[in-house]
Amino acid sequence: MKSVLDQFDKAFENRIRLQIMSVLVANENYDFNSLKELLAVTDGNLASHLKALEKEEYIIIYKSFLGKKPNTTYAASEKGRVAFIKHLSALENLIKQQKL
């Protein structure tokens, strides 16, 4: 049981970071306002969780302008995809062990 728990990634212990990565792995990219609306979180809350994922190099940030308005878009990095899939696999293994 301990070895399964060792496979969990601390970056995904928080529900919001887990949701962010779920969205980014399932989609090519997502912009800040759409993520905020989808996850029903505040600007500051979302920004802090995105910063934590950026620190781990799990996401890529793209900044651009739509007309004169700034637009920030996020995508899962390859490192982030691998870490997220590994985390999901560990969760799946834990569930399977509990069924035995």
Secondary structure, 3 states (H helix, E strand, C coil): CHHHHHCCCHHHCCHHHHHHHHHHHHCCCEEHHHHHHHHCCCHHHHHHHHHHHHHCCCEEEEEEEECCEEEEEEEECHHHHHHHHHHHHHHHHHHHHHHC
